Structures are given as C-alpha cells and as structure tokens.
Amino acid sequence: MKRHFLLSTIILVILLTCNIALGEDFKIGLIDLQRCLEESKEGQKVFQLLKKKKDILQRQLDKKQKEILELKKELEKQAMMLSMDAKEDKNKAIERKARELEYFYKDLNEEMIKAQEKEKKRIFKELGRVIEEIGSKGGYGLIMEKRAGGVLYWNDSVNITEKVIRAYDQMKEESKK
C-alpha cells in the first residue's frame, strides 16, 4: 500500500514538473468508478437483475431449510414410537439434508459472486473506453480513480464522475438503437 502510494505520488510529481517546465496545461481528472457502477443506468439494471437472481436462489434455499425443519419436527413427534435404528436413520437423513443445504448455500454464494464480478468487469471495461474518450477529447493529461492509492484529497473541479456516467448512459442508449 505504501509502495503504491509512493509510486503514484512520484509519477504525479514528475508529470506535473515536466508540464510546468514546458509551460503546457496539465488537466487532471478524478473519477469514482464505484459511483459510476452504482448510478449508471446499466449498473442499476445489472443490480436489479442480480437481485432477482438472488431472490430466486434464496427461495430455493428457504425451501430446503423448511424441508429440514419438517423432518426434525416429524422425528420429534415420532421419537417415542420409533426404534433406535429408525431414529438413527432419520437423524442421518436430516444430517445428509443439512450437508446438502450447506453445499447448496456455498454453491449459490459462489455463483452470485462470480456473476457480480463478471458484470462489474464488463461494465468497468466499457467505462474504460468512455473514460479514454473523455480524456483524449477533453485534453486530460491524467485521469485517476478516487480509490486508487495516492489520492488523499480531491477538489470537485477535477471530478469527472458525472460526465462519465452521462457519457456511458448515452453510449448504452445509442448501442440499443
């Protein structure tokens, strides 16, 4: 972390020094990619799709949990009438279902994480193209991510997050046509 911060600071100082010495304007832009992800129309659409998927998977998980609870209640009701072998068989069935539930839960969790990461990666790649275009057309010498190492303070005058969100939304609208 310290190394990343130091490297970012050194690069920034060198770039600023070179441009000041040459008398050139050096525009810096800062962007909050997480905010772009959360506030862009595409990001919100993906969030809603992932939420629906999570709700469907949660219902499946709840159904399996309910099955286990019903088996436990059934065992409690029949406990006095069942032989030791029958009780043991029922307990093993409950334990097996509980393990299946645990594996199912882990699989669902991994599936959701992979789906989120895949969509984030796709959106960040698309945002990268938008940022490059804004950077080249706007004459920026450097555009950094807010959460990147080395950015401790920023003034709103260098914040291009809104501009990027609007450009990204517009790009996605145009691609639908």
C-alpha positions in Angstrom: 0.0 0.0 0.0 2.8 2.4 1.0 4.7 1.5 -2.1 1.7 2.0 -4.4 1.1 5.4 -2.8 4.7 6.4 -3.1 4.9 5.3 -6.8 1.7 7.2 -7.6 2.9 10.4 -5.9 6.3 10.2 -7.7 4.7 9.8 -11.1 2.3 12.6 -10.5 5.1 15.0 -9.3 7.2 14.1 -12.4 4.3 14.7 -14.8 3.4 18.0 -13.2 7.0 19.1 -13.1 7.6 18.3 -16.8 4.5 20.1 -17.9 5.1 23.1 -15.8 8.6 23.4 -17.1 7.4 23.1 -20.7 4.6 25.6 -20.0 1.8 23.2 -21.0 -1.5 22.9 -19.4 -1.9 19.6 -17.5 -5.5 18.7 -16.8 -6.2 16.1 -14.1 -9.4 14.3 -13.7 -10.5 12.1 -10.9 -13.3 9.6 -11.1 -15.3 7.4 -8.6 -15.7 4.2 -10.5 -17.9 2.6 -7.8 -20.3 5.5 -8.0 -20.3 5.1 -11.8 -21.2 1.5 -11.3 -24.0 2.3 -8.8 -25.5 5.3 -10.6 -25.3 4.5 -14.2 -28.4 3.1 -15.8 -26.5 -0.1 -16.9 -25.2 -0.6 -13.4 -28.7 -0.2 -11.9 -30.1 -2.6 -14.4 -27.4 -5.2 -13.6 -28.0 -4.7 -9.9 -31.8 -5.4 -10.4 -31.1 -8.5 -12.4 -28.7 -9.8 -9.8 -31.2 -9.0 -7.1 -33.9 -11.0 -8.9 -31.5 -13.9 -9.3 -30.5 -13.8 -5.6 -34.2 -13.7 -4.6 -34.9 -16.9 -6.7 -31.9 -18.6 -5.2 -32.9 -17.5 -1.7 -36.4 -19.1 -2.2 -34.7 -22.4 -3.2 -32.6 -22.2 -0.1 -35.6 -21.4 2.1 -37.4 -24.4 0.7 -34.6 -26.7 1.5 -34.4 -25.3 5.1 -38.1 -25.8 5.5 -37.7 -29.4 4.5 -35.1 -30.0 7.1 -37.2 -28.3 9.8 -40.2 -30.5 8.8 -38.0 -33.6 9.1 -36.9 -32.6 12.5 -40.4 -31.9 13.7 -41.5 -35.3 12.3 -38.7 -37.0 14.2 -39.7 -35.3 17.4 -43.3 -36.4 17.1 -42.4 -40.0 16.3 -39.4 -40.3 18.6 -41.2 -42.3 21.2 -42.7 -44.8 18.7 -39.5 -45.3 16.6 -36.9 -48.0 17.2 -33.3 -46.9 17.8 -32.4 -47.9 14.2 -35.3 -45.9 12.8 -34.3 -42.9 14.8 -30.7 -43.2 13.7 -31.8 -43.5 10.1 -34.0 -40.4 10.4 -31.1 -38.5 12.1 -28.7 -39.5 9.3 -31.3 -38.3 6.7 -31.5 -35.0 8.5 -27.8 -34.6 8.7 -27.4 -35.5 5.0 -30.0 -32.9 4.1 -28.2 -30.3 6.3 -24.9 -31.1 4.5 -26.6 -30.8 1.1 -28.1 -27.5 2.2 -24.6 -26.3 3.3 -23.1 -27.2 -0.1 -26.0 -25.7 -1.9 -25.6 -22.5 0.0 -21.8 -22.4 -0.8 -22.5 -23.0 -4.4 -25.1 -20.3 -4.6 -22.8 -17.9 -2.9 -20.0 -18.6 -5.3 -22.4 -18.3 -8.2 -23.6 -14.9 -7.1 -20.0 -13.7 -6.5 -18.9 -14.9 -10.0 -22.0 -13.2 -11.6 -21.3 -9.9 -9.8 -17.6 -10.0 -10.7 -18.4 -10.8 -14.3 -20.8 -7.9 -14.7 -18.5 -5.5 -12.8 -15.6 -6.4 -15.1 -17.8 -5.9 -18.2 -19.1 -2.5 -17.0 -15.6 -1.3 -15.9 -14.2 -2.3 -19.4 -17.0 -0.3 -21.1 -16.4 2.6 -18.7 -12.7 2.4 -19.5 -13.5 3.2 -23.2 -15.7 6.1 -22.2 -13.0 7.5 -19.8 -10.4 7.2 -22.6 -12.6 9.1 -25.0 -13.4 11.8 -22.4 -9.7 12.1 -21.6 -8.5 12.4 -25.1 -11.3 14.8 -26.2 -11.1 16.8 -23.0 -7.3 17.3 -23.1 -6.7 15.5 -19.9 -3.1 14.5 -19.1 -4.1 12.2 -16.3 -7.3 10.6 -15.0 -7.1 8.7 -11.8 -9.6 6.6 -9.8 -10.6 8.1 -6.5 -10.0 5.0 -4.5 -6.5 4.4 -6.1 -3.5 4.7 -3.9 -2.2 8.2 -3.6 -5.5 10.1 -3.9 -6.0 11.6 -0.4 -7.9 14.7 -1.4 -9.7 16.0 -4.5 -11.5 19.1 -5.4 -14.8 18.8 -7.2 -13.5 20.9 -10.1 -11.5 17.8 -11.2 -14.3 15.3 -10.6 -15.4 13.9 -13.9 -17.6 11.2 -12.5 -20.9 12.8 -13.5 -19.6 13.4 -17.0 -18.5 9.8 -17.3 -21.9 8.5 -16.1 -23.8 10.6 -18.6 -21.5 9.6 -21.5 -21.7 5.9 -20.5 -25.5 6.1 -20.3 -25.6 7.8 -23.7 -23.3 5.2 -25.2 -25.5 2.4 -23.9 -28.6 4.1 -25.3 -27.1 4.5 -28.7 -26.0 0.9 -28.8 -29.6 -0.2 -28.3 -30.7 1.7 -31.4 
